[in-house]
Amino acid sequence: MRSRSLPGVAVAACAVAALIAGASGGPDPGGGAPGASRAGGPATGIATARLVSHSYPGRASAPACSWAVVPTPSPPANSFLRGVATRSPADAWAVGSSTSAAGDISGLIERWNGTAWGVTSSPHVGQTSKLNAVAIVSARNAWAVGSYQGGPPGEDTALIEHWTGTAWKRAPSPHPGAISWLNAVAAISWRNAWAVGGYADPAGGHDQAFIEHWNGREWKRALTPTVMIPLSAVAAISWRNIWAVGFVRGAQPRDVILHWNGRGWKWVPYSHPAGGSLLAGVAAASWRDVWAVGSTSAGQALAEHWNGRNWKRVPTPDADPGALVSVDAVSSRNAWAVGGSDTQGLPFIEHWNGTNWRRSPSPGLGGTSQVSSVAASSASNVWAVGSYDNATNDFTFAVHCG
């Protein structure tokens, strides 16, 4: 099965080796917030960031919580968690995929009830299926997205599943092209949700941005700028303020930031780091406090911040090479970003304390523990999920900061 979806932890390894060409330009974001602007070129921005980053050599942050491994059920033989969402200390969902003893790959959904994680039944769609992200509206309303293979190998189709309060059910949705997939989902209310990913033709056509919107009755495809870049993450602030980011690798790897202003999606410019960058995660604390994370062409963790007027690069610790693939923000002084594992095989987690990003140590399991998604409902309820290995198989993995 050729996977077109965002590979979560695999992004970190690929991004480090990628040679990236930057691109910027486009209209202002709208939606009530002031427009974006550029001060200086990419070369100026990267030089300043490198200079400032040397002022923050520390690796340990001091958040109001500490990380601990929490057991998760892990069906045989290989199981991965790719997305997590939490509403309260007693309610969280995690999604991914598992492989049966016969080799069948299917979507995996687990729920935290405040005491333990348990597997929840979900539809097995197509020959193979996997889930990449989840969003919670309420205890009786949640969404999960990914892709399934119902035809020839490699021809994935976008998949959306809905939690009704009693069961997960597949939701009908459009899927352009012969190949489509969804990487992320964000929910504002029971009648307003967004899902993002990409689509392409099987004959080797360019991957393109794909956005769907739930209006309370059905999922409908949303018009987007002509962007030949699949989208990897989405964050919702209000019905007229949504952010999405994405990237593509290849002969000319590049990334993109899109903004929904209540009327349409617009391409938002920002000053890329020298050599370009890959953006894989986005989160918002408010309309003037948005984070986008990823990696630079040099393989360094990357954090970009929207202050209500423009995007600016914020230094991450020089000692932390790698790629950040997911971010969530509790407040302007409390945000978390994750990306795979560090050089010792432990989860790679960084914390924003309102002044700088610092490494946040976390325990692991097995030979290597990797995290691909982070979610927080408060300063004392933060989840990061992924997988760990024992040299033979991969198993689901979760750590909690509380």
C-alpha positions as CSV (number, residue, x, y, z in Angstrom):
1,M,0.0,0.0,0.0
2,R,1.5,3.3,-1.0
3,S,0.9,5.7,1.8
4,R,0.1,9.3,0.9
5,S,-0.8,10.4,4.4
6,L,1.4,12.3,6.8
7,P,3.6,9.6,8.3
8,G,3.8,11.1,11.8
9,V,7.1,10.1,13.3
10,A,8.5,9.3,9.9
11,V,8.3,13.0,9.0
12,A,11.1,13.7,11.5
13,A,13.6,11.3,9.8
14,C,12.7,12.4,6.3
15,A,12.7,16.1,7.1
16,V,16.3,16.0,8.5
17,A,17.7,14.7,5.2
18,A,15.5,16.8,2.9
19,L,17.0,19.6,0.7
20,I,14.3,22.3,0.9
21,A,13.7,25.3,-1.3
22,G,11.8,28.1,0.3
23,A,8.9,30.0,-1.2
24,S,6.8,32.9,0.0
25,G,4.3,35.4,-1.2
26,G,0.5,35.7,-1.5
27,P,-2.4,37.7,-0.2
28,D,-3.1,38.9,3.4
29,P,-5.0,36.6,5.8
30,G,-8.3,38.5,6.6
31,G,-10.9,37.5,9.0
32,G,-10.7,40.6,11.2
33,A,-7.0,40.1,12.1
34,P,-4.5,42.6,10.6
35,G,-2.8,41.4,7.5
36,A,0.6,39.6,7.3
37,S,3.7,41.6,6.3
38,R,7.3,40.8,5.6
39,A,10.2,42.6,7.3
40,G,13.4,41.8,5.7
41,G,14.1,38.7,3.5
42,P,14.6,35.1,4.5
43,A,18.3,35.6,4.9
44,T,17.8,38.4,7.4
45,G,15.3,36.4,9.4
46,I,17.4,33.3,9.7
47,A,20.5,35.2,10.7
48,T,18.7,36.9,13.6
49,A,17.1,33.6,14.7
50,R,20.5,31.9,14.9
51,L,22.0,34.7,16.8
52,V,19.2,34.7,19.4
53,S,19.0,31.0,19.7
54,H,22.5,30.8,21.3
55,S,21.1,32.7,24.2
56,Y,18.9,29.7,25.2
57,P,21.3,26.7,25.6
58,G,19.2,25.0,28.3
59,R,17.6,21.7,27.6
60,A,15.2,21.3,30.6
61,S,12.0,23.4,30.9
62,A,10.1,23.8,34.1
63,P,6.4,23.3,33.2
64,A,3.8,22.8,35.9
65,C,3.6,19.1,35.1
66,S,5.9,16.1,34.7
67,W,5.7,13.3,32.1
68,A,4.9,9.7,32.9
69,V,4.3,6.6,30.7
70,V,0.7,5.4,30.7
71,P,-0.1,1.9,29.5
72,T,-2.1,1.6,26.3
73,P,-3.6,-1.6,24.7
74,S,-1.6,-2.6,21.6
75,P,-3.2,-5.2,19.3
76,P,-0.7,-7.5,17.5
77,A,1.6,-7.5,15.6
78,N,2.4,-3.8,15.0
79,S,0.4,-0.9,16.3
80,F,0.9,2.9,16.1
81,L,-0.9,5.9,17.5
82,R,-0.7,8.9,15.2
83,G,-3.2,11.4,16.6
84,V,-4.6,12.4,20.0
85,A,-7.2,14.8,21.4
86,T,-8.3,15.5,24.9
87,R,-11.3,17.4,26.4
88,S,-10.7,16.9,30.1
89,P,-8.6,14.7,32.4
90,A,-11.3,12.1,32.1
91,D,-11.8,12.2,28.3
92,A,-9.3,11.7,25.5
93,W,-9.1,9.9,22.2
94,A,-6.1,8.5,20.3
95,V,-6.1,7.0,16.8
96,G,-3.7,5.2,14.5
97,S,-3.5,1.7,13.0
98,S,-2.8,-1.9,13.9
99,T,-1.7,-5.0,12.0
100,S,-3.4,-8.3,12.7
101,A,-1.6,-11.6,12.9
102,A,-2.7,-12.2,9.3
103,G,-1.2,-9.0,8.1
104,D,-4.4,-6.9,7.8
105,I,-4.0,-3.2,8.5
106,S,-6.9,-1.4,10.1
107,G,-7.7,1.8,11.9
108,L,-7.2,1.8,15.6
109,I,-9.1,4.0,18.1
110,E,-8.5,4.1,21.8
111,R,-10.3,6.1,24.6
112,W,-9.1,7.4,27.9
113,N,-11.8,7.4,30.6
114,G,-9.8,9.0,33.4
115,T,-8.5,5.7,34.6
116,A,-7.3,3.6,31.7
117,W,-7.0,3.5,27.9
118,G,-9.2,1.0,26.1
119,V,-9.7,0.0,22.5
120,T,-13.0,1.2,21.0
121,S,-14.5,-0.7,18.0
122,S,-14.4,1.2,14.7
123,P,-15.5,0.5,11.1
124,H,-13.0,-1.6,9.1
125,V,-13.1,0.1,5.7
126,G,-11.6,-1.3,2.5
127,Q,-8.7,-3.7,2.3
128,T,-6.6,-1.6,4.6
129,S,-7.3,1.6,6.6
130,K,-5.5,3.9,9.0
131,L,-6.4,7.0,11.0
132,N,-4.2,10.0,11.4
133,A,-6.0,12.5,13.6
134,V,-8.9,13.0,15.9
135,A,-10.9,16.0,17.3
136,I,-13.4,16.1,20.1
137,V,-16.6,18.2,20.2
138,S,-18.2,16.7,23.3
139,A,-18.5,13.4,25.1
140,R,-20.9,12.3,22.4
141,N,-19.4,13.9,19.4
142,A,-15.9,13.3,17.9
143,W,-14.3,13.0,14.5
144,A,-11.4,10.9,13.2
145,V,-9.8,11.1,9.7
146,G,-7.3,9.1,7.6
147,S,-7.5,7.0,4.5
148,Y,-8.4,3.5,3.3
149,Q,-7.5,1.4,0.3
150,G,-10.5,0.0,-1.5
151,G,-9.1,-0.6,-4.9
152,P,-5.7,-1.1,-6.6
153,P,-2.6,-0.9,-4.3
154,G,-1.5,2.7,-3.6
155,E,-4.9,4.3,-4.5
156,D,-5.9,5.6,-1.1
157,T,-9.3,7.3,-0.5
158,A,-10.0,9.9,2.2
159,L,-11.8,8.5,5.2
160,I,-13.8,10.2,7.9
161,E,-15.4,8.5,10.9
162,H,-17.8,10.0,13.5
163,W,-18.4,9.2,17.2
164,T,-22.1,9.4,17.9
165,G,-21.8,8.8,21.7
166,T,-22.4,5.1,21.3
167,A,-20.4,4.0,18.3
168,W,-17.9,5.1,15.6
169,K,-19.5,5.2,12.1
170,R,-18.1,6.0,8.7
171,A,-19.3,9.4,7.4
172,P,-19.8,10.0,3.7
173,S,-17.3,12.6,2.3
174,P,-16.0,13.8,-1.1
175,H,-12.6,12.7,-2.4
176,P,-11.2,14.4,-5.5
177,G,-8.9,12.6,-7.9
178,A,-8.1,8.9,-7.9
179,I,-6.1,9.2,-4.7
180,S,-7.0,11.3,-1.6
181,W,-6.2,11.2,2.1
182,L,-6.8,13.3,5.2
183,N,-4.1,14.1,7.8
184,A,-5.8,16.4,10.3
185,V,-9.2,17.5,11.7
186,A,-10.3,20.4,13.9
187,A,-13.8,20.9,15.4
188,I,-15.4,24.2,16.5
189,S,-18.9,22.9,17.3
190,W,-21.3,20.1,16.4
191,R,-22.0,21.8,13.1
192,N,-18.6,23.2,12.2
193,A,-15.5,21.1,11.6
194,W,-12.6,21.1,9.1
195,A,-10.5,18.3,7.7
196,V,-7.3,18.7,5.6
197,G,-5.0,16.5,3.6
198,G,-4.2,16.1,-0.1
199,Y,-5.1,14.4,-3.4
200,A,-3.5,13.4,-6.6
201,D,-4.0,11.5,-9.8
202,P,-2.5,8.0,-10.0
203,A,-0.5,8.8,-13.1
204,G,2.1,10.8,-11.1
205,G,0.3,14.1,-10.9
206,H,1.3,16.7,-8.3
207,D,-0.1,16.3,-4.8
208,Q,-2.5,19.2,-4.0
209,A,-4.2,20.7,-1.0
210,F,-7.5,19.2,0.0
211,I,-9.9,20.7,2.5
212,E,-13.3,19.5,3.6
213,H,-15.9,21.3,5.8
214,W,-18.6,19.9,8.0
215,N,-21.7,22.1,8.1
216,G,-23.8,20.1,10.5
217,R,-25.4,18.0,7.8
218,E,-22.7,16.9,5.4
219,W,-19.0,17.1,4.5
220,K,-18.3,19.3,1.5
221,R,-15.1,20.1,-0.3
222,A,-13.9,23.6,0.2
223,L,-12.3,25.7,-2.5
224,T,-8.6,26.4,-1.9
225,P,-5.9,28.5,-3.6
226,T,-4.0,26.6,-6.4
227,V,-1.5,25.0,-4.0
228,M,0.3,21.9,-5.1
229,I,1.1,21.0,-1.5
230,P,-0.8,18.6,0.7
231,L,-1.9,19.9,4.1
232,S,-0.7,18.3,7.2
233,A,-2.4,20.1,10.1
234,V,-5.3,22.5,10.9
235,A,-6.2,24.6,13.9
236,A,-9.6,26.3,14.5
237,I,-10.0,29.5,16.5
238,S,-13.5,30.5,15.5
239,W,-15.9,30.0,12.5
240,R,-14.0,32.7,10.6
241,N,-10.5,32.1,11.8
242,I,-8.8,28.8,10.8
243,W,-5.2,28.0,10.0
244,A,-3.7,25.1,8.0
245,V,-0.1,24.2,7.1
246,G,1.5,21.7,4.8
247,F,4.6,20.7,3.0
248,V,5.8,18.5,0.1
249,R,9.1,16.8,-0.5
250,G,10.7,16.2,-4.0
251,A,12.9,18.0,-6.4
252,Q,11.7,21.3,-5.0
253,P,10.5,20.7,-1.4
254,R,8.5,23.6,0.1
255,D,5.8,24.4,2.6
256,V,2.7,26.6,2.8
257,I,0.5,28.4,5.3
258,L,-3.2,28.9,4.5
259,H,-5.8,31.0,6.4
260,W,-9.6,30.9,6.4
261,N,-11.2,34.3,7.1
262,G,-14.9,33.2,7.1
263,R,-15.2,33.8,3.3
264,G,-12.4,31.9,1.7
265,W,-8.9,30.3,2.1
266,K,-6.0,32.5,1.4
267,W,-2.3,31.9,1.0
268,V,-0.4,33.7,3.8
269,P,3.3,34.8,3.2
270,Y,6.0,34.4,5.7
271,S,9.9,34.6,5.7
272,H,11.1,31.0,5.3
273,P,14.4,30.0,7.0
274,A,17.4,30.0,4.6
275,G,17.1,26.9,2.4
276,G,13.4,26.5,3.1
277,S,11.4,24.5,5.7
278,L,8.8,21.9,6.3
279,L,5.7,22.8,8.4
280,A,3.9,19.8,9.9
281,G,1.9,21.1,12.9
282,V,-0.2,24.1,13.8
283,A,-2.1,25.2,17.0
284,A,-3.8,28.4,18.3
285,A,-4.2,29.8,21.7
286,S,-6.0,32.9,20.4
287,W,-6.4,34.9,17.1
288,R,-3.0,36.6,17.8
289,D,-1.2,33.6,19.3
290,V,-0.7,30.8,16.7
291,W,2.2,28.3,16.4
292,A,3.4,26.4,13.4
293,V,6.1,23.8,13.8
294,G,8.3,21.7,11.6
295,S,11.9,21.5,10.6
296,T,14.5,23.5,8.6
297,S,16.6,22.2,5.6
298,A,19.5,21.8,8.1
299,G,17.4,19.3,10.1
300,Q,16.7,21.7,13.1
301,A,13.5,21.9,14.9
302,L,11.5,24.9,13.7
303,A,8.8,27.0,15.4
304,E,7.0,29.9,13.8
305,H,4.7,32.3,15.7
306,W,1.7,34.4,14.5
307,N,1.3,37.5,16.7
308,G,-1.8,38.8,15.0
309,R,0.1,40.7,12.3
310,N,2.8,38.5,10.9
311,W,4.7,35.2,11.2
312,K,8.1,35.2,12.9
313,R,10.5,32.5,13.6
314,V,11.1,31.7,17.3
315,P,14.4,30.0,18.3
316,T,14.4,26.4,19.5
317,P,17.3,24.9,21.5
318,D,20.4,24.4,19.3
319,A,21.0,21.1,21.0
320,D,17.7,19.7,19.7
321,P,18.2,18.6,16.1
322,G,15.2,17.0,14.4
323,A,11.7,17.8,13.3
324,L,8.7,18.9,15.2
325,V,5.5,17.3,13.8
326,S,2.7,18.4,16.2
327,V,2.0,21.3,18.5
328,D,-0.8,22.4,21.0
329,A,-1.2,25.6,23.0
330,V,-2.8,25.9,26.4
331,S,-2.1,29.7,26.7
332,S,0.3,32.3,25.6
333,R,2.7,31.0,28.2
334,N,2.2,27.3,27.8
335,A,2.6,25.3,24.6
336,W,3.9,21.9,23.7
337,A,5.6,20.5,20.6
338,V,6.7,17.0,19.8
339,G,8.6,15.1,17.0
340,G,9.7,11.5,17.0
341,S,12.6,10.6,19.4
342,D,15.9,12.1,20.5
343,T,19.4,10.6,20.0
344,Q,18.9,8.4,23.1
345,G,15.6,6.9,21.8
346,L,13.4,9.0,24.2
347,P,10.4,11.1,23.2
348,F,11.4,14.4,21.6
349,I,9.2,17.0,23.4
350,E,9.7,20.8,23.8
351,H,7.8,23.2,26.0
352,W,7.1,27.0,25.5
353,N,7.0,28.9,28.8
354,G,6.1,32.3,27.4
355,T,9.7,33.3,26.9
356,N,11.5,30.5,25.1
357,W,11.3,26.9,23.9
358,R,13.1,24.3,26.1
359,R,13.5,20.6,26.0
360,S,11.1,18.7,28.3
361,P,12.5,15.3,29.4
362,S,10.1,12.3,29.1
363,P,10.5,8.6,29.9
364,G,10.2,6.0,27.2
365,L,9.7,2.2,26.7
366,G,11.6,-0.4,24.7
367,G,14.5,0.4,22.5
368,T,13.1,3.6,21.0
369,S,10.0,5.6,22.0
370,Q,8.6,8.0,19.4
371,V,5.8,10.6,19.7
372,S,3.8,11.9,16.7
373,S,1.0,14.0,18.3
374,V,0.4,16.1,21.3
375,A,-2.9,17.5,22.8
376,A,-3.6,19.6,26.0
377,S,-6.8,20.7,27.6
378,S,-5.1,22.5,30.5
379,A,-1.7,23.0,32.0
380,S,-2.0,19.8,34.0
381,N,-3.6,17.6,31.3
382,V,-1.3,17.0,28.3
383,W,-1.0,13.8,26.2
384,A,1.6,12.7,23.7
385,V,1.2,9.5,21.7
386,G,3.2,7.4,19.3
387,S,4.9,4.0,19.4
388,Y,7.8,2.1,20.9
389,D,9.7,-1.0,19.7
390,N,11.2,-4.0,21.3
391,A,13.5,-4.9,18.3
392,T,10.8,-7.2,16.9
393,N,7.5,-5.3,16.8
394,D,6.1,-1.8,17.3
395,F,3.5,-1.1,20.1
396,T,1.3,1.9,21.0
397,F,2.8,4.4,23.3
398,A,1.4,7.3,25.4
399,V,2.9,9.7,28.0
400,H,0.9,12.1,30.2
401,C,2.0,15.4,31.7
402,G,-0.1,16.1,34.8
